[in-house]
Amino acid sequence: MPDFVHLHNHSEFSLLDGLAKTKDLAQKAKDLGMDSIALTDHGAMYGIHEFYVNCIKTGIKPILGCEVYVARASRFDRDTQKDKIRYHMVLLAKDNEGYKNLMRLVTAAHLEGYYYKPRIDWEILEKLHEGLIATSACVQGEIGQAILAQDDKNAEKVTKKFLDLFGDDFYLELQRHEGESDLEIANKGIIELSRKFGIPLIAANDVHYVDKDDAEAQDALIAVGTKKLVEDTDRMTMLNSPTYYLRPQEEMKALFADIPDAISNTLEVAKKCNVTIKLGDRIMPHFPIPKGMTDEAYLKELTYKKINDRFPEKLEEYKDRIDYELEIICDKGFASYFLIYEDFVRWSKEHGIRVGPGRGSAAGSLVSYVLDITTLDPLVHDLPFERFLNPARPTPPDIDMDFADDRRDETIDYVRKKYGEDKVAQIITFGRMEARAAIRDIGRVLGLPYADPDRLAKMVPFGVSLKDTLQTVKEFKEAYESPTFRKLINLAIKVEGNVRHASVHAAAVVVAPTTFTNYCPLQKEEKHGKIVTQYDMRALDCNVSDDAIGLLKMDFLGLRNLSILQKAIDIVKAERGIDVDIDNLDLDDKKVYELFSKGETIGVFQMESGGMRRVAKNLKPSKFSDIAALVALYRPGPMDLIDDFIAGKENPDRIHYPHDDLKPILAETYGIAVYQEQCLQIANVMAGYSLGEADILRRAIGKKKIEIMKKEKKKFFDGTKKKGYTEKIADTVWGYIEKFAGYGFNKAHSASYGMIAYQTAWMKVHYPVEF
């Protein structure tokens, strides 16, 4: 049975102030025998979702909080002198209503009260205090500041204000750190207030790092954030008392042996706090549909209407595939997802905004094509639906869209107006101190000449951690023998991977069904004033993490080539009076393939680099599938197969297939499995997998999920045996799948981007002046 709970703790999400990772906080608390722990980062809730998930996985209770900043008077005041003054207050959520109110308060602090820091005030606190516990926080709290100013009258006044608002959910906080004289003074006054008003005391340690020996690294982190040198005397530091770590219960009890209630009261607070966040859900916004219809019925009706309007002659050809896709889409509850996409893509096209033919696996859906979300017919290009939406897996669809970069924001604004300003936000992303940056940052605050840490940083291979570099790079290991570099590297290892700054994701937009602050706190991006989530993609999008909240995430990517394409089309219309139907080109235009074969592809999407032009000249593309394959092959890994691909095209009689039954699958790519979709088809033909099951196999191999691969291998061999293939053939084909599934590319994406390449090449051939 634990005796104490840490209720005031900062993680790396107290940017460049806290050093602790949320996972480490949870694990350390568990290791120390505690059953609960709080997170109370400064002014923001960036780490709350991650912290919650890590605590649940570790087996301890997460207490969700924030150390908010409180304005001296009103959060709307912006007086240059007076309003730099702000106070700290710790708020902890007791229940789900308290959690929502905490998100609303933090959002208001950022959207309404930001002045140097995000600030709330008592006026909004009075409206949104339900379900919250408040503590007086550190010496920077309003009560602590009054005590230090020897203003006993004001200290009592503020205490009464807390008491009136929070009642039994207000606690006076004590901290003890040796050498912190202000703390000693504040503690005396707080103990007196506790006696006078009968307010319970709680002990806290204002944790900023997990272990005692992290103090120096956390101090260096502060120096990075404040742009100071560690040796500077006129700077913020917590190193005067290197005790802001996650102290064991025994240490906290000994520290407050004279006030045992301050220890036991932390258990009372923890017992009150019980927030549950629903994870792995699929929370779709409401799409307005005709009265009396369901999303599913309306999607089916709209799909068949579009077929009759656009492709009446293909109704019979499309019917079976359309019905199959619609059944899966509707059974999985994703009908509204397609309606939402159809709506904003149609609006964009109606307003002259160039939309790409597709991106990712979405072009594999015939429903997407019929609805004009994508513009490649998956039956023509042999694109399986299961790679996009697998009936054998619960993963939701993920349609990424490219827009002309000069008008992308118009589409986002349309979505914002359609669903409500309070329901749409762009997604935050966090920049981290990667290995090389950590070396340079720490070198700078240690006052080393720039050339030294820079030389050291350049020894670190990209994507390799500092610990691994120390084991594998000889000259780095030799540098470590120097006391100066040893200190630098040791500190850099501790700060490596920490969050350095927050920014806005380049493309991701998320839509909530109700007011956003029911799900996630918000803030405003400084440069352009965009409303941004405080939780990142991993916390919000179930396609990224099974532990996500599950809001609808959409990617609106800006593509310069689409802007150029549209402008050229507009010029042709204005100057020549010709309407260019760029989405319905003849894909057998010999002049276009001659352009590729000559390597004259400057200005052609994906084909401008010298390397790509050389490959195109050697390959001499003669059909659209050659261009799509080039997009897939010109990447690290499969690039080694380009020569074999060209040889197969030049000498089709010499192509060796693992088995003749695979020829229909591999002939298009000259005997090489260029695409992930081909691996699906191979498993289907050779071992009787459904395409959905085959996609699970592909993912297991691609992500090297060993246990799943073992099961799948047995299933594959059993399947080939049932279909009459020998074990030798099964072994050969399994090896083939293993080889290519790891770096095979998404054919739907290759074909989509190959189409933009073809379109830009076509314009260059037929309208070179305008293009």
C-alpha positions in Angstrom: 0.0 0.0 0.0 1.6 3.3 -1.1 2.1 6.1 1.5 2.6 9.0 -0.9 1.7 10.2 -4.4 3.6 12.9 -6.5 1.0 15.5 -7.5 3.2 18.2 -9.0 5.3 16.9 -11.9 6.7 18.3 -15.1 7.7 16.3 -18.2 9.6 17.2 -21.4 6.3 18.8 -22.5 7.2 21.7 -20.1 9.3 22.7 -23.1 13.0 23.1 -22.4 12.3 23.1 -18.7 11.2 19.5 -17.9 13.5 16.6 -18.8 11.4 13.6 -17.8 9.7 11.4 -20.4 6.1 10.5 -19.5 6.9 6.8 -19.9 9.8 7.2 -17.5 7.7 9.0 -14.9 5.1 6.3 -15.0 7.6 3.5 -14.8 9.7 5.1 -12.0 6.5 5.8 -9.9 5.6 2.1 -10.4 9.1 1.0 -9.4 8.9 3.1 -6.3 5.8 1.3 -5.2 3.3 4.1 -6.0 0.0 3.4 -7.6 -0.7 6.9 -9.0 1.1 9.9 -10.4 0.1 13.3 -11.8 1.3 15.3 -14.7 1.2 19.1 -14.4 3.1 20.6 -17.2 3.5 24.4 -17.5 0.6 26.1 -19.2 -0.2 23.3 -21.7 -1.4 19.8 -21.9 0.8 18.5 -24.7 1.8 15.3 -22.9 -1.5 14.4 -21.2 -2.7 11.8 -23.7 0.8 10.1 -24.0 1.1 10.2 -20.2 -2.4 8.7 -19.7 -1.6 5.8 -22.1 1.8 5.1 -20.6 0.3 5.1 -17.1 -2.4 2.6 -18.1 0.1 0.4 -19.8 2.4 0.6 -16.7 -0.5 -0.3 -14.4 -0.8 2.9 -12.4 -3.5 5.5 -12.2 -2.8 8.7 -14.2 -3.8 12.0 -12.6 -4.3 14.6 -15.3 -3.5 18.2 -14.5 -1.7 21.4 -15.5 0.2 24.1 -13.8 -1.6 27.0 -15.3 -0.6 30.6 -15.4 -3.1 33.1 -13.8 -3.2 36.7 -14.9 -2.7 39.4 -12.3 -6.2 40.8 -13.2 -7.9 39.9 -16.5 -6.6 37.4 -19.1 -7.5 40.0 -21.7 -5.2 42.7 -20.2 -2.0 43.5 -22.1 -0.2 46.2 -20.2 3.5 46.0 -21.0 4.6 46.4 -17.4 1.8 45.1 -15.1 0.7 42.1 -17.1 4.1 40.4 -17.3 3.2 39.4 -13.7 1.4 36.1 -13.5 0.9 33.4 -10.9 1.1 29.7 -10.9 -1.8 27.4 -9.9 -1.9 23.6 -10.1 -5.2 22.1 -11.3 -6.0 18.4 -11.2 -9.0 16.7 -12.9 -11.2 14.7 -10.5 -13.5 13.3 -13.2 -14.3 13.5 -16.9 -16.1 16.8 -16.4 -13.1 18.2 -14.7 -10.9 17.0 -17.5 -13.1 18.8 -20.1 -13.0 21.9 -18.0 -9.2 21.7 -17.7 -9.0 21.5 -21.5 -11.4 24.5 -21.9 -9.3 26.5 -19.4 -6.0 25.7 -21.1 -7.5 26.5 -24.5 -8.9 29.8 -23.3 -5.4 30.6 -21.8 -3.9 30.2 -25.3 -6.6 31.6 -27.5 -7.7 34.5 -25.2 -5.1 35.1 -22.5 -1.8 34.7 -24.3 0.7 37.4 -23.3 4.2 36.1 -23.0 2.6 33.0 -21.5 -0.9 31.5 -21.8 -3.0 32.9 -18.9 -6.4 32.2 -17.4 -8.1 34.4 -14.8 -10.5 34.1 -11.9 -13.4 35.1 -14.0 -13.1 32.1 -16.3 -12.1 29.8 -13.4 -15.4 30.6 -11.7 -17.2 29.3 -14.8 -15.1 26.2 -15.4 -14.0 25.0 -12.0 -16.4 22.0 -11.6 -14.6 18.7 -11.3 -11.2 20.3 -10.6 -8.9 20.2 -7.6 -6.7 23.3 -7.0 -3.4 23.6 -5.1 -1.6 26.8 -4.3 1.4 25.5 -6.3 5.0 26.7 -5.8 6.3 30.0 -4.6 5.2 31.5 -7.9 1.6 30.9 -6.8 -0.5 34.0 -5.9 -0.5 33.0 -2.2 3.2 32.3 -2.2 3.9 35.7 -3.8 1.8 37.5 -1.2 3.6 35.8 1.6 7.0 36.7 0.2 5.8 40.3 -0.2 4.9 40.2 3.5 1.3 41.0 2.5 -0.5 38.8 5.0 -3.8 40.5 4.3 -3.7 39.7 0.6 -2.5 36.1 1.3 -5.6 35.6 3.4 -7.8 37.2 0.8 -6.5 35.0 -2.0 -6.8 31.9 0.3 -10.4 32.7 1.0 -11.0 33.2 -2.8 -9.6 29.7 -3.4 -11.7 28.3 -0.5 -14.9 29.9 -1.7 -14.5 28.5 -5.2 -13.1 25.0 -4.6 -14.1 24.2 -1.0 -12.8 20.8 0.0 -11.0 20.5 -3.3 -8.5 23.2 -2.4 -5.1 22.2 -0.9 -2.2 24.3 0.2 1.0 23.0 -1.3 4.4 22.6 0.5 7.7 22.0 -1.1 11.1 21.6 0.5 14.3 22.0 -1.4 17.5 22.7 0.5 19.0 26.1 -0.1 15.7 27.6 -1.4 15.2 30.4 1.2 12.0 31.7 -0.5 10.5 28.3 -0.1 11.2 28.2 3.6 9.5 31.6 4.1 6.5 30.6 1.9 6.1 27.3 3.7 5.9 29.0 7.1 3.1 31.3 5.9 1.3 28.5 4.1 1.3 26.4 7.3 -0.2 29.3 9.2 -2.9 29.7 6.6 -3.7 26.0 6.9 -4.1 26.3 10.6 -6.2 29.5 10.4 -8.6 28.3 7.7 -8.5 24.5 8.3 -7.2 23.8 4.8 -5.3 20.5 4.3 -1.7 20.6 3.3 -0.1 18.4 0.6 3.6 17.8 0.1 5.0 18.0 -3.4 8.5 18.0 -5.0 7.9 20.0 -8.2 9.5 17.2 -10.2 11.3 18.2 -13.4 13.4 15.1 -13.9 13.2 11.5 -13.0 16.5 10.6 -11.3 18.8 12.6 -9.0 21.7 12.5 -11.4 19.6 14.2 -14.2 19.8 17.6 -12.5 22.8 18.8 -14.5 21.2 17.8 -17.8 18.0 19.6 -16.9 19.9 22.7 -16.0 21.6 22.6 -19.4 18.2 22.2 -21.0 17.0 25.4 -19.2 20.2 27.2 -20.6 19.2 26.0 -24.1 15.7 27.4 -23.7 16.8 30.7 -22.2 19.7 31.1 -24.7 22.2 31.4 -21.9 25.5 29.7 -21.0 25.6 27.3 -18.1 28.3 29.4 -16.5 26.2 32.6 -16.6 25.2 33.7 -13.2 22.3 35.9 -14.2 20.0 33.1 -15.5 17.2 30.9 -14.4 18.5 27.7 -12.8 17.3 25.0 -10.4 20.7 23.6 -9.7 21.0 25.6 -6.5 19.1 22.6 -5.0 19.5 19.6 -7.3 16.5 17.8 -5.7 13.7 18.2 -8.2 13.6 14.5 -9.0 10.9 11.8 -8.4 11.8 11.2 -4.8 11.0 7.8 -3.3 8.2 7.7 -0.7 10.6 7.2 2.1 12.5 10.4 1.2 9.3 12.4 1.0 8.1 11.1 4.4 11.4 11.9 6.0 11.4 15.4 4.5 7.9 16.1 5.9 8.3 14.0 9.1 7.1 17.0 11.1 3.9 17.3 9.0 2.8 13.7 8.3 -0.7 14.9 7.1 1.0 16.6 4.1 2.1 13.1 3.0 -1.1 11.2 3.7 -3.3 14.0 2.1 -1.7 13.2 -1.2 -3.4 9.8 -1.1 -6.7 11.6 -0.4 -6.2 13.8 -3.5 -5.2 10.8 -5.7 -8.3 8.9 -4.5 -10.5 11.7 -5.7 -9.0 11.7 -9.2 -10.6 9.2 -11.6 -10.6 10.3 -15.3 -11.1 7.8 -18.1 -10.3 8.6 -21.7 -11.9 6.4 -24.3 -9.2 5.2 -26.6 -9.3 3.5 -30.1 -12.7 4.9 -30.9 -13.8 6.2 -34.3 -15.4 9.6 -33.7 -16.9 10.9 -37.0 -18.3 14.4 -37.4 -21.9 14.7 -38.5 -22.4 15.0 -42.2 -25.7 16.7 -43.2 -27.8 14.2 -45.2 -31.4 14.3 -46.5 -34.1 13.8 -43.8 -35.1 10.3 -43.2 -31.9 8.7 -44.6 -29.0 7.1 -43.0 -25.4 7.8 -43.9 -25.2 4.4 -45.5 -28.3 4.7 -47.6 -27.3 8.1 -48.8 -23.8 7.0 -49.8 -25.2 4.1 -51.8 -27.7 6.4 -53.5 -25.1 9.0 -54.2 -22.6 6.4 -55.6 -25.1 4.9 -58.1 -26.3 8.4 -59.1 -22.7 9.3 -59.9 -22.3 6.2 -61.9 -25.4 7.0 -63.9 -24.3 10.6 -64.4 -20.7 9.9 -65.3 -20.3 6.3 -66.5 -23.8 5.0 -67.5 -22.2 2.6 -70.0 -20.1 1.0 -67.2 -22.8 0.2 -64.7 -22.7 -3.6 -65.3 -18.9 -3.6 -65.3 -18.7 -1.7 -62.0 -21.7 -3.2 -60.1 -20.1 -6.2 -58.4 -17.0 -4.2 -57.3 -19.1 -1.2 -56.1 -21.5 -3.4 -54.1 -18.5 -5.2 -52.5 -16.8 -2.0 -51.5 -20.0 -0.4 -50.3 -20.8 -3.4 -48.1 -17.4 -3.2 -46.4 -17.5 0.6 -46.1 -21.0 0.6 -44.6 -20.5 -2.4 -42.3 -17.4 -0.8 -40.8 -19.3 2.5 -40.3 -17.3 4.7 -42.7 -20.1 5.9 -44.9 -19.9 9.4 -43.5 -16.1 9.5 -44.1 -16.7 9.1 -47.9 -19.5 11.7 -47.9 -17.3 14.2 -46.1 -14.5 13.7 -48.7 -16.8 13.8 -51.7 -18.3 17.1 -50.4 -15.1 19.1 -50.0 -13.4 17.6 -53.1 -16.4 18.5 -55.2 -16.5 22.0 -53.7 -12.8 22.5 -54.5 -13.2 21.4 -58.1 -16.3 23.6 -58.5 -14.2 26.5 -57.4 -11.4 25.9 -59.7 -8.9 24.4 -57.2 -6.8 21.7 -58.8 -7.0 18.5 -56.9 -4.6 15.6 -57.4 -5.7 12.3 -58.9 -5.1 10.5 -55.7 -2.5 9.8 -53.0 -1.6 6.7 -51.0 -3.9 3.7 -51.3 -7.2 5.7 -51.9 -7.0 5.2 -55.7 -7.7 1.5 -55.0 -11.3 2.3 -54.2 -13.8 2.3 -57.1 -16.3 4.1 -54.8 -13.7 6.9 -54.4 -13.3 7.0 -58.2 -17.0 7.1 -58.9 -17.5 9.9 -56.3 -14.7 11.8 -58.1 -12.6 11.9 -55.0 -9.8 10.1 -57.0 -9.5 10.1 -60.8 -7.9 6.7 -61.6 -10.1 3.8 -62.5 -8.9 1.0 -60.2 -10.2 -1.6 -62.6 -8.2 -0.2 -65.5 -5.0 0.1 -63.4 -5.6 -3.2 -61.5 -5.7 -1.6 -58.0 -7.1 -3.9 -55.2 -9.5 -2.3 -52.8 -8.2 -4.3 -49.8 -4.9 -2.4 -49.8 -7.0 0.7 -49.0 -9.6 -0.7 -46.7 -9.0 -4.2 -45.5 -12.1 -6.1 -44.4 -9.9 -8.4 -42.3 -8.6 -5.5 -40.1 -10.4 -2.8 -38.1 -8.1 0.0 -39.4 -10.1 2.9 -40.8 -9.6 4.3 -44.3 -7.0 7.1 -44.8 -7.5 9.3 -47.8 -4.7 11.8 -48.3 -5.4 14.6 -50.8 -3.1 16.9 -52.9 -4.3 20.4 -53.7 -2.8 23.2 -55.7 -0.5 24.7 -53.0 -1.6 28.3 -53.7 -5.3 27.5 -52.9 -5.1 24.7 -50.4 -6.1 26.9 -47.5 -9.4 27.8 -49.3 -10.4 24.1 -49.0 -9.4 24.0 -45.3 -11.4 27.2 -44.7 -14.4 25.6 -46.4 -14.2 22.6 -44.1 -13.9 24.9 -41.1 -17.0 26.8 -42.1 -18.9 23.7 -43.0 -18.4 21.9 -39.6 -17.9 24.9 -37.4 -14.9 27.0 -36.3 -14.9 25.3 -32.9 -14.8 21.8 -34.4 -11.8 22.0 -36.9 -8.1 22.4 -36.1 -4.8 21.7 -37.6 -2.6 19.2 -35.8 0.5 20.1 -33.7 3.8 18.4 -34.3 6.8 18.4 -32.0 10.4 19.0 -33.0 12.8 17.0 -31.0 16.5 17.3 -30.1 17.9 14.6 -32.3 21.4 13.3 -31.7 23.4 15.8 -33.8 21.2 18.8 -32.6 21.7 17.7 -28.9 25.5 17.7 -29.3 25.4 21.2 -30.9 22.9 22.6 -28.3 24.8 21.3 -25.3 28.1 22.3 -26.8 26.8 25.9 -27.2 25.5 26.2 -23.6 28.7 24.8 -22.3 30.5 27.6 -24.0 32.6 25.5 -26.3 33.9 26.9 -29.6 31.3 26.1 -32.3 33.8 24.0 -34.4 34.3 21.4 -31.6 30.7 20.3 -31.1 30.0 20.7 -34.8 32.9 18.3 -35.6 31.6 15.9 -33.0 28.0 16.1 -34.3 29.2 15.3 -37.8 30.6 12.0 -36.6 27.1 10.8 -35.7 25.4 8.9 -38.5 21.9 10.1 -39.4 19.2 8.2 -37.6 21.7 6.7 -35.1 21.5 7.4 -31.3 24.4 8.9 -29.4 24.6 5.7 -27.3 24.9 3.6 -30.4 27.4 6.0 -32.0 29.5 5.6 -28.9 29.6 1.9 -29.5 30.1 1.9 -33.2 32.0 5.0 -34.3 35.7 4.8 -33.4 36.6 8.5 -33.7 33.5 9.4 -31.6 34.6 6.9 -28.9 38.1 8.4 -29.0 36.7 11.9 -28.5 34.8 10.6 -25.5 38.1 10.1 -23.7 38.5 13.8 -23.5 36.9 15.1 -20.2 35.4 18.1 -22.0 33.8 15.9 -24.7 32.8 13.3 -22.2 30.8 15.8 -20.2 29.2 17.1 -23.4 28.3 13.7 -24.7 26.9 12.5 -21.4 24.7 15.5 -21.1 23.6 15.3 -24.8 22.6 11.6 -24.3 20.3 12.7 -21.5 18.6 15.4 -23.5 18.6 13.5 -26.8 15.0 13.0 -28.1 13.5 15.6 -25.8 10.9 17.9 -27.3 12.5 21.2 -28.3 9.6 23.1 -29.9 6.0 22.8 -31.1 4.9 23.6 -34.7 2.1 22.9 -37.1 1.8 19.7 -39.2 2.2 20.5 -42.8 -1.0 18.8 -43.9 -3.1 17.3 -41.2 -6.4 18.7 -40.2 -8.7 17.1 -37.7 -12.5 17.5 -37.4 -14.5 16.8 -34.2 -18.3 16.1 -34.0 -18.8 18.6 -31.2 -16.8 21.4 -29.6 -13.2 20.5 -29.9 -12.4 21.0 -26.2 -14.5 18.0 -25.4 -11.7 15.9 -26.8 -8.5 18.0 -27.0 -7.1 21.4 -25.8 -6.2 23.9 -28.5 -3.8 26.8 -29.0 -2.9 29.4 -31.6 0.1 29.1 -33.9 2.1 32.3 -33.6 3.0 33.1 -37.2 -0.4 32.8 -39.0 -2.8 32.5 -36.1 -4.0 29.0 -37.1 -5.9 27.1 -34.5 -3.9 24.0 -33.6 -4.4 20.9 -31.3 -2.2 20.4 -28.3 -2.3 16.6 -28.9 -0.3 15.3 -31.8 -1.2 12.9 -34.5 -0.4 9.8 -32.4 -2.9 10.9 -29.8 -5.6 11.8 -32.3 -5.5 9.4 -35.3 -6.3 5.7 -35.0 -4.4 5.1 -38.3 -1.3 6.1 -36.4 -1.9 4.5 -33.0 -4.5 2.1 -31.7 -4.5 4.2 -28.5 -5.6 7.3 -30.2 -8.8 9.2 -29.4 -10.0 8.5 -32.9 -11.0 11.9 -34.3 -11.3 12.3 -38.1 -7.9 13.3 -39.5 -7.5 14.5 -43.0 -4.4 15.4 -44.9 -4.6 18.4 -47.2 -1.2 18.6 -48.9 -0.2 21.5 -51.0 1.5 20.5 -54.3 3.2 23.2 -56.3 3.1 21.2 -59.5 -0.7 21.2 -59.3 -0.7 25.0 -59.1 1.5 25.2 -62.2 -0.7 22.7 -64.0 -3.8 24.6 -63.3 -2.3 28.0 -64.3 -1.1 26.5 -67.6 -4.6 25.1 -68.3 -6.1 28.6 -67.5 -3.6 30.3 -69.8 -4.5 27.9 -72.7 -8.2 28.6 -72.1 -7.6 32.4 -72.0 -5.2 32.6 -74.9 -6.5 29.9 -77.2 -10.1 29.3 -76.1 -9.3 25.6 -75.6 -10.6 23.6 -72.6 -8.0 21.1 -71.6 -9.5 18.0 -70.0 -6.4 17.0 -68.1 -8.1 14.3 -66.1 -9.1 12.3 -69.2 -6.0 12.2 -71.4 -5.1 9.6 -74.0 -2.5 7.5 -72.1 -1.1 6.2 -75.4 0.3 9.5 -76.6 3.6 8.6 -78.4 4.9 12.1 -78.2 4.7 12.1 -74.4 6.7 8.8 -74.2 9.3 10.3 -76.5 9.7 13.1 -74.1 10.4 10.7 -71.2 12.7 8.6 -73.4 14.8 11.6 -74.3 15.1 12.6 -70.6 13.6 16.0 -71.4 11.6 16.1 -68.2 12.6 19.3 -66.5 9.4 20.6 -65.1 7.7 17.2 -65.2 6.5 16.0 -61.8 8.8 13.4 -60.1 11.0 13.3 -63.2 13.3 16.3 -62.9 16.3 15.0 -61.1 19.4 14.0 -63.2 19.2 10.5 -61.9 15.6 10.0 -62.8 16.1 11.5 -66.3 19.0 9.1 -66.9 16.8 6.1 -65.8 14.0 7.3 -68.1 16.4 7.5 -71.0 17.6 4.0 -70.4 14.1 2.6 -69.8 12.4 4.4 -72.7 8.9 4.2 -71.3 6.3 3.1 -73.8 3.2 2.8 -71.6 1.7 4.4 -68.5 2.6 1.4 -66.3 6.3 2.1 -67.0 6.0 5.6 -65.6 4.1 4.4 -62.5 6.8 1.8 -62.0 9.5 4.4 -62.3 7.9 6.4 -59.4 8.0 3.2 -57.3 11.5 2.1 -58.2 13.4 5.4 -57.9 13.9 5.1 -54.1 16.6 3.7 -51.8 16.2 -0.1 -51.8 14.2 -0.9 -54.9 16.6 1.4 -56.9 18.9 -1.7 -57.1 16.2 -3.4 -59.2 16.1 -0.8 -61.9 18.6 -2.5 -64.1 16.7 -5.8 -63.9 13.5 -3.9 -64.7 15.1 -2.3 -67.8 16.6 -5.7 -68.9 13.2 -7.3 -68.5 11.6 -4.7 -70.7 14.3 -5.0 -73.4 14.3 -8.8 -73.3 10.9 -10.1 -72.2 11.8 -13.7 -73.3 14.5 -13.8 -70.7 12.3 -13.0 -67.8 12.3 -15.7 -65.1 9.1 -16.1 -63.1 9.1 -18.0 -59.8 6.2 -19.9 -61.2 4.2 -19.6 -64.4 1.0 -18.9 -62.4 2.6 -15.6 -61.4 3.2 -14.4 -64.9 -0.2 -12.5 -65.1 0.7 -10.7 -61.9 4.4 -9.9 -62.7 4.4 -9.4 -66.5 3.5 -5.7 -66.3 6.6 -5.1 -64.2 8.9 -7.5 -66.2 9.1 -10.2 -63.6 9.8 -8.0 -60.6 7.4 -7.4 -57.7 7.5 -3.6 -57.7 4.3 -3.1 -55.7 2.8 -4.2 -52.4 -0.4 -5.1 -54.3 1.5 -7.7 -56.3 2.5 -9.5 -53.0 -1.2 -9.6 -52.1 -2.1 -11.1 -55.5 0.7 -13.7 -55.2 -0.5 -14.9 -51.8 -4.0 -15.0 -53.2 -3.1 -17.1 -56.3 -0.5 -19.4 -54.7 -1.9 -20.0 -51.2 -5.6 -19.1 -51.4 -5.4 -16.0 -49.2 -8.2 -13.5 -49.5 -6.7 -10.1 -50.5 -7.5 -8.8 -47.0 -5.6 -11.7 -45.4 -2.8 -11.2 -47.8 -2.5 -7.5 -46.7 -2.0 -8.7 -43.1 0.8 -10.9 -44.4 2.4 -8.0 -46.3 2.2 -5.7 -43.2 3.8 -8.4 -41.0 6.7 -8.8 -43.4 7.1 -5.1 -44.1 7.2 -4.3 -40.3 9.2 -7.4 -39.5 6.6 -8.7 -37.0 8.3 -12.0 -36.3 5.6 -13.9 -34.4 2.9 -13.0 -37.0 5.3 -13.9 -39.8 5.8 -17.4 -38.3 2.1 -18.0 -38.2 1.7 -16.6 -41.7 4.4 -18.8 -43.1 2.7 -21.9 -41.9 -0.6 -20.7 -43.2 1.1 -19.9 -46.6 2.7 -23.3 -46.9 -0.5 -25.1 -45.9 -2.4 -23.0 -48.5 0.1 -23.8 -51.3 -0.1 -27.5 -50.4 -3.9 -27.5 -50.7 -3.6 -25.8 -54.1 -1.2 -28.6 -55.3 2.1 -26.8 -55.3 5.3 -28.5 -54.2 7.1 -27.5 -51.0 10.1 -26.4 -53.1 7.9 -24.0 -55.1 6.2 -22.8 -51.9 9.6 -22.1 -50.4 10.8 -20.2 -53.6 7.6 -18.1 -53.7 7.7 -17.4 -49.9 11.3 -16.2 -50.3 10.2 -14.0 -53.2 7.4 -12.4 -51.1 9.7 -11.9 -48.2 12.2 -10.1 -50.4 9.8 -7.7 -52.1 7.1 -7.1 -49.4 9.7 -5.2 -47.3 10.3 -2.5 -49.8 7.5 -2.9 -52.4 5.7 0.4 -53.0 2.0 1.2 -53.0 0.8 0.8 -56.6 -2.2 3.1 -56.1 0.2 5.9 -55.0 2.6 5.2 -57.8 -0.1 5.3 -60.4 -1.6 8.5 -58.9 1.8 10.3 -58.9 2.6 8.7 -62.3 -0.5 10.3 -63.6 0.6 13.8 -62.5 3.9 13.1 -64.1 2.1 12.1 -67.4 -0.2 15.2 -67.1 2.7 17.6 -66.7 4.6 15.9 -69.5 1.5 16.1 -71.8 1.2 19.8 -71.2 4.9 20.3 -71.9 4.6 18.4 -75.2 1.3 20.0 -76.4 1.4 23.5 -74.8 5.1 24.2 -74.1 4.7 28.0 -74.1 1.8 28.0 -71.7 3.4 25.3 -69.5 
